[in-house]
Amino acid sequence: MPFSRRGFLGASAAALAFSGYARAQDETAEETYRNEVYGYGPLVEDPNGVFDLPKGFSYRILSQAGETMSDGLLVPYKFDGMGCLPIGGGKLALIRNHELKVTDRHHGPFGASQHLADRIDRKRVYDVDDNGVPLAGGTTTLIYDAATGKVEKQFLSLAGTLINCAGGITPWGSWLSCEETTTQAGFNVAKDHGYVFEVPAKATGLVDPIPLTGLGRFKHEAACVDPRTGVVYLTEDLSDGLFYRFLPNTPGDLKKGGRLQALAFSDQPESCDTRNWNGETGLKRSDWRPSRWIDMDGVDNPNDDLRLRGAEQGAAIFARGEGVFWGDGELYFACTSGGAAGAGQIMRYVPSAREGHADEKDAPGRTQLFVESREQRVLDYADNIIVSPAGHIIACEDRYSETERNHLKGITPDGKVYTIGRNVYEGNAELAGACFAPDGKTMFVNIYWPGITLAITGPWEKFRV
C-alpha cells in the first residue's frame, strides 16, 4: 500500500480534538458495530481519515513507519504488540514489536538498500539472512515524556529476530517479545527461531538478544507474568494451539530456566476442545473448570509438534491463542477464531493459591469461558488485549477485510462489549499494542500497517452502562 508521509505529517499536525471537529453522529454505527452497553457513546467520524473515537476523545500520532529514529535507523513497519513501562523522572518506555519476515527487509530499520546496517553492533544482532543482512524483526523503544506528551527519542532495541508479534510486560521492568514462527536454521536464516526475548525498559540501545529457550520454541504470541509468583503464561497462535505456563527456577531471571507446562482440565482426562466450533461442546460460557498442568518435554520442538504431543497427554486445545494480560489476581487470554461464529473468545484463568507447587491439586486453578462472540459487529477476532486501570478488558480487533473495519473494543467486568475506536485509515489493518500510561489518562495503540502509534486521551471516567 502506498504510504504518504506528507499526508501523515499533515494529519499529525492538525491538533485533532474531536469535540471541535465533530461531524454528525455516526450514521453507519449499526452497520459496523453494535454495543451491548453504552460505553462512551457513538463514534465520531475522523475528518483526517485515521481513527474514529467517541465525542470528547482525541488522538495524537507519536510515531510512524519510515521516520528516522534517534539512532539514525528507520522506524520499521508492521507495528504489533507493545508495552508501557515507567523508567523514572516522569518518563515512560513504550517498547514496540515489529512483525517482520525474512522477506520484509525493505520495510526494516536499515533502509530498502540495507545501507544503514553497518550502523549497529553486529554482536547484538540475533540472526542474519543468507546474504549476511540482519533480519528485520525486533523491537523499537520510544521514550515518552508523560508531562509534555512528546516522544523524546526512539531507537532499535532488539535486532535480528523474526515475526515479533505480541509479548508482555514483566513486574521487574522489561518487555517479553515473542517470535510467532518456527523457522529453522537453513531456511534463509542461520539460527532457529520461535523464541521469547527480553528487552529491559531502561535499555538505551540494542540489548543482547538472548533467546529464553526454557519458555519453549513454538509460534509464540503473547505472555504475561503473575507478580505474586513470577510464573509466566504463554499463548500459541495456531488453530489447535495450547495455553502454557513457565515455572521459573529463579523468579525474575528467566535465563536460568524452568519447567514448561500446558493447561488441561482436572475433571477431564482427555484433551478438551474449547473452540466450540460446533456449539458449546467444550466450554460453556461462565462455567468454571478445575485446571491441571501437564509437564512438556522436548520444548525446543524441532519437529514443530509440541502442541500435538501436549494434546495427546490431555492438554486443552484453543483456537488461536493471542493476547494475554494479567489483571487483579487473574489473567485473560484471547482465542481469536473460537466460538460457533468463529468470531472469537476470551478465556479467564484464576491461579491456585499454591500455583506451581506440588499441592496445588488440592485447590487447583480455575478456567472460565468469559466471552464468546456470537456476532461480528459486537466482537470480531480479538487479538492483543489488556486490562485497563478501570478493570475493563481492551481488545484490538484483527480481521482483515475489504469491508469490515477493525475496532478497539472494551469489555466490562460482567462481559458486556462496547466500542472505543475504529481504524479508518487506508488498508484497514489490524489494531495492536494497546496499553495505558500508569496514571490511566493516556492509552497507546498501534495501527499495524504501515505502522502508526497513537496516543488517545479523553474522559475515561465517563463510562456509562
N, C-alpha and C positions, 0 to 999 in steps of 0.2 A: 504494500500500500504506500503511495507517495506520502511523504511527510514534510510539511512546510513549517520550518522553524519560525519563519517570519510571521505566519499566521498564529502560531502558538504564542510567540512573544507578545503579539498584539493582544491576544486574549488575556494573557497573564497580567498585562499592564492595565487592564480595563477596570480594575477595582470592583470585582463582581459582587456587589452587595445586592442580594436578590430582592430585598424589600424595595429598592429603588428601581429595579429593572422588571419587576413582576409583570408578566402578561396576564391574560385571562386565566382563570383556574384551568388546570389541565383537563381538556375535554375528552381525551382518549384514555384516561386513567383506567376505566373499566375494561378497556381492550388490552392493556398491557400489564396491569397488576390489580390485585384485589387484597385489601387489608381486612384482617379479622378483628382488629381493634383500630381505633382512630390513629393512634401514634402521634405523629407531628402534622398530620393533615396531608392534603393532596400535594403532589409535586408541581412546582412552577417551572415553566419552560425556560431553559438557559438560552439567552439571546446569542451567546458565543458558541453554542453547539458542542459543549464538552460534557457537562454534568448537571442534571436536573436535581433540585433539592426542594424541600418544603419552604414555605414563606418564612422569612426570618433567618434562614441559614445561608451561608456563603462559603465559597472555597477560594483558595489561592493555589497557584501552581508553584511548587517548590523546586521541582527538578524534572527534566525531560531528556529522553534519549538523544544522543548526539552532541550534547553540550560538552565543552571542555571542562574537566574537573581540576581541582587544585593541584593534583599530581601530574598534570599535563596529559593524562589519558582522556578518553572519551567515555561518557556515560553509556554503558551497554544498553541494548534494547531488552525487551521481554521482562518487564518488572513483575516479579511474583511475590512470594511471601516476604514479610517484613516485621521486624520487632522494634519496639521503642524502649530504650533503657536510659535512666538518668546517669550522668557521669560527673555531677558536681558543678557548682558555680552557676546553677540555672541552665545548664546545657543538657541536651538530650542527644543520644546517638540513635539514629534511625539506620538499622542495618538491613539491607535490601538484597534479596536474591535475584539472580538473572538466569532464566531458564533457557540457556543457550546450548545448542547441539554442536557436534563437531563441524557440521556444515554451516554453522552460523557465524563463522569467523568474521565475515564482513559487517556483522552487527555487534561485534565485541568491542572491548576497550582500546584496541590497538589500531583502529582505522581500517578502511577497506583494503589497503595495501599492506597492512601489518607493520607500517613504518614506525609505530610507537612501541613495538615490543621490546626494543633494546633499552627502554627507559626503566624497566623493572629488574629486580634481582632475580635471576633465573633459579637461584636456590630456594626461592619462596614461591615457585610455581609447581603445583602438584603434578601436572602431566602436560604432554605436548602431542601434536598430531604427527603423522608420518613425515611431514616436512620440517619438523622441529619447531613449529609455531605453537606457543602456549594456547591451550584450549580456552575458549571464550567465556565459559561459565564461571560463576563465582559470586562474590558479594561486593557491593559498594556500601560505604558508610557515609551518612550525612550528619554533620554536626549542626544541630538546630538550637538557636537561642530562644528559649521559651518566653522571655520577656519581650523581645523585639519581633518574634515570629519570622526570623530570617535564617536561612542556611548560611553558616559561616564558611564551611568548606565541605567538599565531598571528595572521596578518594576510593580507589580499589583496595579492598581489604582481604579478599580471598581470590586466588587466581589458579587457573589450570584445572578446574573441575567441570563437570558436565550436568546440564539439566537440573540446576539448583532450583527446586520447586518451592516447597514451603520449609518449615522448620519450627523453631520455638525459642522463647527466651528462657533463661535459667535464673534461679534465685541468687546465684553468685555473680551475675552481671555479664552474661555473654549470650550469644545467639548461636543456636544449633542449626546449621544449614544442611539440608538433606538433598542428596542426589536421587532423582527419580529415574533411574536407569540401572541396568545390569550389564552395560557394555564391558566386554572383556578386552584385555590386552591383545593386540594383534589386529583388532578391527579399527584401524586408522588411529589407534591410541597406543601408548606404551605401557599403561597400567590398567588394572581392573578398576571399575567404577561401581557405585551403588552404596556409597558410604555416607556417614554423617561427619561433618567438620565443625569445629568450634571456633567462633570469632569473638574475642573479648570486646566489650563495648568501648573500653578505653584504649584500644589499639589505635595507633596514629598512622598506620600504613599497612602494608601487606603482613599478614600473620603467617607463621609456619603452618603449612597445610598438612595437618596430621589426621589421617583417617581414623575414626573411632571404631575400630574393627569389631569390638565387642558388641556393638549395637546392631551387628548383622550387616550383611550385604544383600539388599533387595531393593525393589522400587519404593524407596522411602518417599513419604510425602511430608509429614509433619511430626512434631514432637512437643511434649510438654513435661514439666517436672513437678512432682509433688514437693513443695518446700519443706514439708514435715519430715519426709523420709529420704529425699534425693532420688527416688525411683523415677525413671524416665519412661514415658508411654509413647508409643510409636504407631503411626498408621502406614498402610501399604496401599498404593493406588493401583489396584487391579480388581477386575470384576469378581475374582474369587480370592481376594486378599484376606489377611488375618489382622488381628489387633494384638500388639506386642507390648511387653514391658521389659525393662532392663534393670536388674538389681545390681547396682554398682558395688564393687568391692570396697571402694572408698567414696562415699557420697561427696559430690562436688569435684571429683577428679576422675572423669570418665575414661581417661587414658589408661587407668590401672585395671581395666577390665571388669568383668562381672558375668552375670547369667542372663541370657535372653530367653523369654518365655512367651507363650501365646495363650490368649484368653479362650476359655471353654466354660461350659455351664455344669455345675456340680450335680444338678438334678437330671443330667442327660449324658450318658456315657459316650454316645456317638456325636459326630460333628453336627452342629445346628446351623441350618441355612437361614440367616437372619434377613436375607434380601427381600423376602416376601413378594417375589415377583408373581406368584400365583395366589395372592391373598395373604392373610396373616397366618402363614404356616409355620414360621419360625419364632417370631416375637410378636406379641400383641401390645399395642400402644398402652403405656402406663404400667404394664405388668413388670414386676421385678423378678430377675432370675439370679439365684446364688451363683457365684463365679468360682472358678478354679483356674490354675495356671499350669501349663504344660512346658516342661523344660525342652528347649530346642538344641539339637546337636548340629554340627556342620554349618554353623551360622555364616561361614564365608561363602556358602551357597554357590559352588562352581557350576552346578547344573541348573540353577535358577528354579529349584523345586522346593525351597524351604516351606512355602505355604502349603504345597501338596503333602509334604511329609507331616506338617502340623495338623492338617485336616484329617489325615489317616489316624492320627493319635487322638482325635476328638476335638480339635480346636474349632471354634465357631468361624463361619465364613461371612464376610461382609462385602457389600457392593461398593467398591472403590472408596476405601477409607481415605479421607483427605484431611481437612483441618482438624486439629485437636487443641484444646485450651483448658488450662486449669482455672477453676472457679473458686468457690468458697467451700473447701473441703471435698470437692468432687471435680470431675472433668467431663467435658462433652466432646464428641467427635462426629464429624460429618461422613455420611456414606452417600456419595454424590448421586449414584444411579439406583439407590434402593427403593423399595416400595412397589406396589402393584402398578402405579402410574409411571414408575421409572423416574420420578421427579426428585427423589432424594429423601434421606432420613437423617435425623440427629439422634445419636446414642448418648446415654448418660452412664457414667460409672462412678460409684462411691466406693473408695478403697476400704479394706478391712482396717480396724484399729491396730491389727497386727500384720499389716501388709508386708509381704516378703518374708515373714517368719514361719517357722515350721508349724506353729499352732494357729495360723490364720484360718485353717479349715474349720476351726471351732466357731468362728464368727467371720464368715467369708465376705469379700466384697460383693457388691450387687450391681447388676447391669439392667438398664431400662431402655426400651424404645421410647424416646422422649417426644419426637415429632416424626410423622411420616406424611409427606406431602401427597395429597390426592388431586391437586390441581396446580398446573404450572404457573398460573397467574399469582398464586399465593406464595409458593416457594419452588424454585426450579434450579436443580443442580447446585446446591450449596457446596462450596469448596472451602476456602480459608474461612475460619471462624475465630471469634474471640468472645470473651465475656467482658462486657462493659463495666465501668465503675458502678453503674446502677444495677448490675446483676442481670442484664439482658444479654442474650446471645446476639452478636452481629455477624451476619453471614454474607459472604461475597458469592454472587451467582457466577456460574461458569458454563453457560450454554451457548455454543457457537451456532448462530442462526442468522439468516438473511433478514428475518422479520422480527423475531422476539428479542427484545432488549434485555441486557443484563442489569440487574438491580442490586442495590445494597439493602438487605432486609434486616429487621430486628425481630427478635423472638422474646416474648415476655417470660417470666419465671413459670407461668402456667401454660406455656406452649402456644400462645397466640402470636401470629405473624403480622408484621406491618412493614411498610416500605419507607426507607430513609432517602434513597437516591437512585438515579438511573443514569447509566452510561449512554450518552447520546453522541459521543464522538464517532467520527467516520470509522467504520470497520467493526464496531460493536464487540470489542474484545472483552474478555472476562475481567472481572474486578478481583483484586487480590491484596493481601498485605494489610488489611485493616488493623489498626492499633491505636490506642489512646495515649495522650500525654498523661503523666501521673496525676495531674490536677483534674483530669476529666473534662477539660474545656475544649480540647482540640482532638479531633480524630484524623488520622492519616490513612490514606488508602491509595492504591495503585490502579491505574488503567494499564493492563498488561502490554498491549501493543498500540503504538510503537514503544511506549513507556512514558508514563506520566505519574508523578507523585503529587497528590493533592493534600492540602490541609483544610479540614472542614470545621467551621465554628458555627455556633448558633445556640438557641435556647434549649439546651438538652434537658433542662429541668421542667420543661412544659409538656412532657409526655402525657397523653390522655388515653384512657381506656374507652 
